[in-house]
């Protein structure tokens, strides 16, 4: 139990250090860049990180089927392979299709952009 408490305390200390040094990094960054460029770079890095997470989460069902086949030796039927292909196609269309859609404005655009 002591080892687990020590590990938890060290992780909390690491979190506090990262949080504290972030302010120092922001101050140093603001000396070399303007506020708009600095925040644009910050948000771009955050968006890249979240984009990878969104793609992994949207492919969770495909990973479950493939993991069941590899680890649990479950059989892959034609139906499950078709379902995986359909999920992949749906993910690709939802990610790429937004680029080619013409916006007419309104509240529905907010809902469409927020859909996973």
FENUR-V947561 format. One record per pair of residues at least 24 apart in sequence whose C-alpha atoms are under 8 Angstrom apart, sorted by sequence separation. I is the first residue (numbers start at 1). GAP is how many residues later the second one is. D is the distance in whole Angstrom. If there is no record, write none. Layout:
BEGIN
I,GAP,D
I,GAP,D
END
This chain:
BEGIN
62,25,7
62,26,8
59,28,8
59,29,7
59,32,8
58,33,7
58,58,8
54,62,8
END
